[in-house]
Amino acid sequence: MERIPLACLGCGETARLSEINASFRLQRRLCELGFLKGTELTCIHIAPAGSPIAVWVRGTIIAIRRNLCEKILVERCC
């Protein structure tokens, strides 16, 4: 499957987390928030300016800046 940045998902689209291309510290923080490999993520809302993006992860909605969403690679779910 093709990997795309989380920022490319549209509202309502679901994907599986594939990889996080960020510093170890940032990867660790995202893991603490539930961003683990294989986890399903759903884009809930994109702010009018494009940032932040609200993502449903493991029963929680988390707002993430667009520049960080560019570093989170996902695979679209069918």
C-alpha positions as CSV (number, residue, x, y, z in Angstrom):
1,M,0.0,0.0,0.0
2,E,1.0,3.6,-0.6
3,R,2.2,5.6,2.4
4,I,1.0,9.2,2.5
5,P,1.4,11.9,5.2
6,L,-1.4,12.2,7.7
7,A,-1.9,15.8,6.5
8,C,-3.1,14.5,3.1
9,L,-6.2,12.7,4.6
10,G,-9.5,14.4,4.1
11,C,-12.1,14.8,6.9
12,G,-13.7,11.5,7.7
13,E,-11.0,9.4,6.2
14,T,-9.4,6.5,8.2
15,A,-5.9,5.2,7.9
16,R,-3.4,3.0,9.7
17,L,-0.2,4.5,11.2
18,S,2.8,3.2,9.3
19,E,5.8,5.4,10.4
20,I,6.8,8.5,12.2
21,N,9.7,10.5,10.7
22,A,10.6,12.7,13.6
23,S,13.1,13.0,16.4
24,F,13.2,10.3,19.0
25,R,11.8,12.7,21.6
26,L,8.8,13.6,19.4
27,Q,8.2,9.9,18.4
28,R,8.1,9.0,22.1
29,R,5.6,11.8,22.9
30,L,3.4,10.7,20.0
31,C,3.6,7.1,21.3
32,E,2.5,8.3,24.7
33,L,-0.6,9.9,23.0
34,G,-1.5,6.6,21.3
35,F,0.2,7.0,17.9
36,L,1.6,3.4,17.6
37,K,2.4,1.5,14.5
38,G,-0.8,-0.2,13.1
39,T,-3.1,2.1,15.0
40,E,-6.2,3.4,13.1
41,L,-6.4,7.1,12.8
42,T,-9.4,9.1,11.6
43,C,-9.2,12.7,10.4
44,I,-12.1,14.5,12.2
45,H,-11.6,18.1,11.4
46,I,-9.1,20.4,9.5
47,A,-9.0,24.1,10.7
48,P,-9.9,26.7,8.0
49,A,-6.3,27.8,7.9
50,G,-5.1,24.2,7.5
51,S,-3.6,23.8,10.9
52,P,-4.3,22.2,13.4
53,I,-5.8,18.9,12.3
54,A,-8.0,17.0,14.7
55,V,-7.4,13.3,14.7
56,W,-9.4,10.5,16.4
57,V,-6.8,8.1,18.0
58,R,-7.8,5.2,20.3
59,G,-10.9,6.9,21.6
60,T,-9.4,10.4,22.0
61,I,-9.4,13.5,19.7
62,I,-6.0,15.1,19.4
63,A,-5.2,18.3,17.6
64,I,-1.9,18.3,15.8
65,R,-0.1,21.0,13.8
66,R,0.0,20.4,10.0
67,N,3.9,20.4,10.0
68,L,3.9,17.5,12.4
69,C,1.2,15.7,10.4
70,E,3.5,15.8,7.4
71,K,6.0,13.6,9.4
72,I,3.4,10.9,10.3
73,L,3.0,8.4,7.4
74,V,-0.2,6.4,7.1
75,E,-1.8,3.9,4.8
76,R,-5.4,4.5,3.8
77,C,-7.9,1.9,4.9
78,C,-10.3,0.4,2.3
